[in-house]
Amino acid sequence: MPVVTEIEDLHRIFRRRVPRMFYDYCESGSWTEQTFRENISDFDRIRLRQRVAVDMENRNLGTTIIGQDVSMPVALAPVGLTGMQNADGEIKAARAAHRFGVPFTLSTMSICSIEDVAAETGQPFWFQLYVMRDQDFLARLIERAKKANCSALVLTLDLQILGQRHRDLKNGLSAPPKLTWSAMMNLSTKWGWGLEMLRTRRRSFGNIVGHAKGVENPASLMSWIGEQFDPQLDWNKVHRIKEMWGGKLVLKGILDAEDARMAAEVGADAIVVSNHGGRQLDGALSSIRALPQIVREVGDRVEVHMDGGVRSGQDVLKALAMGAKGAWIGRAWVYGLGAMGERGVTTALEIIRKELDTTMALCGRKDVRTLDRNILLVPRDFEGDWA
């Protein structure tokens, strides 16, 4: 096993180990992938102010996110199909997150079900909800999350219709994978992945199979998924879901200040500034560009988090200094999972913690709760007016 010192090391191992359709699912965006790329490149444009001769003893990364104590202000974002990146992947990631002291968010489109993760970890986690047309299925999904003692509901708002993701379409993405000639040729080179998948019974969408009407086989499942995202989702439905849930509610997919204001008015506990990792509206602003305007709009009325392009502890620090109370990582933890399973997720978190701690110190701060714009050098055009 090569020495791993950065997230990119995990990325390289992940790419070698995981079948192409699942690698591409993780490492791609919609249409031209402009927003996918700018989520990363816009972080690179922000510079840091180095400070010296500052007492750096007794540094602290601990804080709270929606009232939950965390070892650092990072959460594992919901990512679908992670049980196909590594066998029983959602269970492994949830265990790693709990032991590290950060939240794990289970996707509706997970391979391991809500019940699987609850039974195998015995710890509270967050559940991410897609709003489906089937209202009975939706209500039962929320009840299942309550029964599993999920401590927050993360309602994703930016997937009422599915963005066109060329790589997924060309690969014929499905779970389990369709055995086309090209898929079989690629799978034949992924022996380690294949042997692990043979040892598990979890190879399809665990939150849907056995729970949704009209789903009898993989073909009907993929058709059901494609037809079920609710294009009529509006703020009235958000309010009704909040009442059905009755617990902490996080609204994910906010990229506009007016939507952020509406989220605060509907009573969200937190919002996540997010463009779905560049997988929905291509050409939208990067999350880090959209963040400052949204923070200014809502002030302290609602906790603001962000995701999209976070690949390092330095990215986390920049997001916090730009006003976020928490940074969510998606692809970074999936790289670790695909590369080395549970140990890889822990390694990804350790890398981010080390980078965050070191960078914070070299910027002259010793407590993550004190980070602000004074430690950044932001390009003058970064927050220009967008007509």
NORFENJO-V453891 format. One record per helix or strand of 3 or more residues. SS is the DSSP state (h for helix, s for strand). FROM is the first residue (numbers start at 1). LEN is the number of residues. If there is no record, write none. Layout:
ss: [SS,SS]
from: [FROM,FROM]
len: [LEN,LEN]
This chain:
ss: [h,h,h,s,s,s,h,h,s,h,s,h,s,h,h,h,h,h,s,h,s,h,h,s,h,s,h,h,h]
from: [7,20,34,63,68,74,82,89,103,114,126,135,152,166,181,191,218,235,249,257,270,276,287,303,313,326,331,368,373]
len: [11,7,12,3,3,3,4,12,4,8,4,13,5,6,7,8,11,11,6,10,4,3,12,5,9,4,32,3,3]
